[in-house]
Amino acid sequence: MHLEKRIEEIIEPTVSELGFDIVRVQLSGKHNPRLQIMAEPAEGNTMTVDDCAAISRAVSAILDVDDPLPDAYTLAVSAPGLDRPLVKLRDFERFAGFEARIETEQARDGRKRFRGRLGGIDGETVMIAVDGQDMAIPYPDVRRAKLLVTDELLAAAEGQEKQ
């Protein structure tokens, strides 16, 4: 099993119990490894520095006991921000209607990078309108994806903060 996935499975129940959803777990760096936990409030509230600190304390305690990482590492907990990564299949459904950039593992029509309006999902397939053409990208073929900051996204985020 992939180490990042294993770490996510270890910490997910505790992070969820604290009222947050894990957006992404990412391990980077060879000599000074950095474990980034990206999370957001499950209820859609705004993430605070205190929230990040609470998650960090809880995750540190869990990882000290389970210890899936063989060497020392730096733990960083953050919120996803507006140009958030789209990692899970449900992210593509949740942000349907917004602009995104998707990079695929395999070339499609001679390219691997696509920018367009998300159309949600159809089973295990991500739908996106690129240059006026509807495309279907199998979710397992998505290498990397993120929302693009647009006026629409800013307006939606501003409206969410006022609630």
C-alpha contacts under 8 A as a table, 3 or more apart, distances in Angstrom:
res1	aa1	res2	aa2	distance
1	M	5	K	7.04
1	M	6	R	6.57
2	H	5	K	5.36
2	H	6	R	6.27
3	L	6	R	5.01
3	L	7	I	6.18
3	L	68	P	7.66
4	E	7	I	5.12
4	E	8	E	6.19
4	E	25	V	5.85
4	E	26	Q	6.19
4	E	27	L	6.62
5	K	8	E	5.03
5	K	9	E	6.24
5	K	25	V	7.48
6	R	9	E	5.13
6	R	10	I	6.27
6	R	68	P	7.98
7	I	10	I	5.05
7	I	11	I	6.25
7	I	25	V	7.54
7	I	68	P	6.99
8	E	11	I	5.35
8	E	12	E	5.60
8	E	22	I	7.77
8	E	25	V	6.30
9	E	12	E	5.40
9	E	13	P	7.67
10	I	13	P	7.29
10	I	62	I	7.74
11	I	14	T	5.62
11	I	15	V	6.18
11	I	59	V	6.20
11	I	62	I	6.89
11	I	63	L	7.85
12	E	15	V	5.12
12	E	16	S	5.88
12	E	21	D	7.78
12	E	22	I	6.88
13	P	16	S	5.13
13	P	17	E	6.07
14	T	17	E	4.96
14	T	18	L	6.33
14	T	58	A	7.24
14	T	59	V	7.67
15	V	18	L	5.16
15	V	19	G	6.69
15	V	20	F	5.60
15	V	21	D	6.77
15	V	22	I	7.25
15	V	55	I	6.51
15	V	58	A	7.72
15	V	59	V	7.65
16	S	19	G	5.08
16	S	20	F	4.97
16	S	21	D	5.84
16	S	22	I	7.89
16	S	42	A	7.83
17	E	20	F	7.33
18	L	55	I	7.56
19	G	41	P	6.04
19	G	42	A	5.65
19	G	43	E	7.63
20	F	39	A	6.32
20	F	40	E	5.41
20	F	41	P	4.29
20	F	42	A	4.66
20	F	43	E	7.90
21	D	39	A	5.54
21	D	40	E	5.46
21	D	41	P	6.15
21	D	42	A	5.34
22	I	25	V	7.50
22	I	37	I	7.24
22	I	38	M	6.07
22	I	39	A	4.40
22	I	40	E	6.63
23	V	37	I	7.74
23	V	38	M	5.26
23	V	39	A	5.03
23	V	40	E	6.87
23	V	80	P	7.27
23	V	85	P	7.84
23	V	87	V	6.90
23	V	88	K	7.77
24	R	36	Q	7.83
24	R	37	I	6.08
24	R	38	M	5.09
24	R	39	A	7.03
24	R	87	V	6.76
25	V	35	L	7.20
25	V	36	Q	5.75
25	V	37	I	4.81
25	V	38	M	6.36
26	Q	35	L	5.82
26	Q	36	Q	5.13
26	Q	37	I	6.68
27	L	33	P	6.79
27	L	34	R	5.67
27	L	35	L	4.57
27	L	36	Q	6.31
28	S	33	P	5.62
28	S	34	R	5.30
28	S	35	L	6.65
29	G	32	N	5.73
29	G	33	P	4.50
29	G	34	R	6.19
30	K	33	P	5.53
32	N	72	A	7.68
32	N	73	Y	6.28
32	N	74	T	7.48
33	P	72	A	7.26
33	P	73	Y	4.78
33	P	74	T	6.31
34	R	73	Y	5.49
34	R	74	T	4.69
34	R	75	L	5.99
34	R	76	A	7.18
35	L	73	Y	6.74
35	L	74	T	6.01
35	L	75	L	4.88
35	L	76	A	6.12
36	Q	75	L	6.05
36	Q	76	A	4.76
36	Q	77	V	5.82
36	Q	78	S	7.47
37	I	75	L	7.63
37	I	76	A	6.19
37	I	77	V	4.77
37	I	78	S	6.42
38	M	77	V	5.81
38	M	78	S	4.93
38	M	79	A	5.43
38	M	80	P	5.96
39	A	77	V	7.36
39	A	78	S	6.35
39	A	79	A	5.34
39	A	80	P	6.70
40	E	44	G	7.33
40	E	46	T	7.90
40	E	47	M	6.27
40	E	79	A	5.73
40	E	80	P	7.01
41	P	44	G	5.37
41	P	45	N	5.68
41	P	46	T	6.99
41	P	47	M	6.34
42	A	45	N	7.60
44	G	160	Q	7.90
45	N	160	Q	7.93
45	N	161	E	7.36
46	T	161	E	6.94
47	M	51	D	6.26
47	M	52	C	7.55
47	M	79	A	6.37
48	T	51	D	5.07
48	T	52	C	6.55
49	V	52	C	5.10
49	V	53	A	6.25
50	D	53	A	4.97
50	D	54	A	6.13
51	D	54	A	5.13
51	D	55	I	6.26
52	C	55	I	5.20
52	C	56	S	6.04
52	C	77	V	5.54
52	C	78	S	6.10
52	C	79	A	7.69
53	A	56	S	4.96
53	A	57	R	6.18
53	A	77	V	7.53
54	A	57	R	5.29
54	A	58	A	6.30
55	I	58	A	5.19
55	I	59	V	5.94
55	I	77	V	7.14
56	S	59	V	5.19
56	S	60	S	5.90
56	S	75	L	7.36
56	S	76	A	7.36
56	S	77	V	6.04
57	R	60	S	5.22
57	R	61	A	6.32
58	A	61	A	5.30
58	A	62	I	6.41
59	V	62	I	5.12
59	V	63	L	6.04
60	S	63	L	5.20
60	S	64	D	5.97
60	S	75	L	7.79
61	A	64	D	5.19
61	A	65	V	6.56
62	I	65	V	5.35
62	I	66	D	6.20
62	I	67	D	7.94
63	L	66	D	5.05
63	L	67	D	4.90
63	L	68	P	6.87
64	D	67	D	5.20
67	D	70	P	7.13
69	L	72	A	7.50
69	L	73	Y	7.92
80	P	83	D	7.34
80	P	84	R	4.88
80	P	85	P	7.10
81	G	84	R	5.36
82	L	147	L	7.25
82	L	148	L	7.75
82	L	149	V	6.34
82	L	153	L	7.51
82	L	154	L	7.73
82	L	157	A	7.79
83	D	146	K	6.15
83	D	147	L	4.77
83	D	148	L	5.32
83	D	149	V	5.64
84	R	146	K	5.52
84	R	147	L	5.59
85	P	144	R	7.70
85	P	145	A	5.75
85	P	146	K	4.02
85	P	147	L	6.40
86	L	89	L	7.90
86	L	91	D	5.49
86	L	92	F	6.58
86	L	144	R	7.52
86	L	145	A	5.14
86	L	146	K	4.95
86	L	147	L	6.94
87	V	91	D	6.59
87	V	144	R	7.46
87	V	145	A	6.95
88	K	91	D	5.36
88	K	92	F	7.39
89	L	92	F	5.67
89	L	93	E	7.12
89	L	121	I	7.69
89	L	124	E	7.46
89	L	126	V	7.76
89	L	139	Y	6.87
90	R	93	E	5.15
90	R	94	R	6.07
91	D	94	R	5.01
91	D	95	F	6.12
92	F	95	F	5.47
92	F	96	A	6.09
92	F	118	L	6.86
92	F	119	G	7.91
92	F	120	G	5.40
92	F	121	I	6.46
92	F	126	V	6.68
93	E	96	A	5.23
93	E	119	G	7.55
93	E	120	G	4.13
93	E	121	I	5.57
94	R	120	G	7.34
95	F	98	F	5.88
95	F	118	L	7.01
95	F	120	G	7.27
96	A	117	R	7.43
96	A	118	L	4.73
96	A	119	G	5.05
96	A	120	G	4.66
97	G	117	R	5.74
97	G	118	L	5.23
97	G	119	G	6.02
97	G	120	G	7.65
98	F	117	R	5.39
98	F	118	L	5.70
98	F	147	L	7.24
98	F	148	L	7.85
98	F	152	E	7.37
98	F	153	L	6.80
99	E	115	R	7.17
99	E	116	G	5.34
99	E	117	R	4.36
99	E	118	L	6.14
99	E	147	L	6.05
99	E	148	L	5.55
99	E	149	V	7.77
99	E	150	T	7.36
100	A	115	R	5.72
100	A	116	G	5.66
100	A	117	R	6.20
100	A	118	L	6.53
100	A	145	A	7.01
100	A	146	K	5.59
100	A	147	L	4.28
100	A	148	L	5.10
101	R	113	R	7.13
101	R	114	F	5.60
101	R	115	R	4.40
101	R	116	G	6.67
101	R	145	A	5.53
101	R	146	K	5.56
101	R	147	L	6.44
101	R	148	L	6.80
102	I	113	R	5.79
102	I	114	F	5.17
102	I	115	R	6.40
102	I	142	V	6.85
102	I	143	R	7.62
102	I	144	R	5.93
102	I	145	A	4.28
102	I	146	K	6.74
103	E	112	K	5.44
103	E	113	R	4.47
103	E	114	F	6.36
103	E	142	V	6.13
103	E	143	R	5.51
103	E	144	R	5.14
103	E	145	A	6.11
104	T	107	A	6.78
104	T	112	K	5.06
104	T	113	R	6.55
104	T	141	D	5.44
104	T	142	V	4.56
104	T	143	R	4.85
104	T	144	R	6.87
105	E	112	K	6.98
105	E	141	D	5.28
105	E	142	V	6.24
105	E	143	R	5.38
106	Q	112	K	6.46
106	Q	141	D	6.69
107	A	110	G	5.43
107	A	111	R	4.82
107	A	112	K	4.67
108	R	111	R	5.37
108	R	112	K	6.25
111	R	114	F	7.85
114	F	130	V	6.77
115	R	130	V	6.06
116	G	128	I	6.03
116	G	129	A	5.24
116	G	130	V	4.56
116	G	131	D	7.02
117	R	128	I	5.47
117	R	129	A	5.15
117	R	130	V	6.91
118	L	126	V	7.86
118	L	127	M	6.06
118	L	128	I	4.39
118	L	129	A	6.47
119	G	126	V	7.46
119	G	127	M	4.74
119	G	128	I	5.01
119	G	129	A	6.83
120	G	126	V	6.26
120	G	127	M	5.51
120	G	128	I	7.43
121	I	124	E	6.86
121	I	125	T	5.48
121	I	126	V	4.64
121	I	127	M	5.48
122	D	125	T	5.11
122	D	126	V	6.55
122	D	127	M	7.04
124	E	138	P	6.21
124	E	139	Y	5.62
124	E	140	P	7.99
125	T	136	A	6.05
125	T	137	I	5.51
125	T	138	P	4.35
125	T	139	Y	5.17
126	V	136	A	5.69
126	V	137	I	5.08
126	V	138	P	6.07
126	V	139	Y	5.83
127	M	134	D	7.02
127	M	135	M	5.76
127	M	136	A	4.77
127	M	137	I	6.42
128	I	134	D	5.83
128	I	135	M	5.31
128	I	136	A	6.61
128	I	137	I	7.87
129	A	132	G	5.86
129	A	133	Q	5.30
129	A	134	D	4.28
129	A	135	M	5.91
130	V	133	Q	5.20
130	V	134	D	6.31
130	V	135	M	6.92
137	I	141	D	6.88
137	I	142	V	7.31
138	P	141	D	5.42
138	P	142	V	7.05
139	Y	142	V	5.38
140	P	143	R	7.86
142	V	145	A	7.09
149	V	153	L	6.03
149	V	154	L	6.92
150	T	153	L	5.18
150	T	154	L	6.22
151	D	154	L	5.06
151	D	155	A	6.08
152	E	155	A	5.14
152	E	156	A	6.17
153	L	156	A	5.07
153	L	157	A	6.10
154	L	157	A	5.12
154	L	158	E	6.06
155	A	158	E	5.06
155	A	159	G	6.11
156	A	159	G	5.09
156	A	160	Q	6.21
157	A	160	Q	5.06
157	A	161	E	6.29
158	E	161	E	5.21
158	E	162	K	6.53
159	G	162	K	5.31
159	G	163	Q	6.73
160	Q	163	Q	5.40
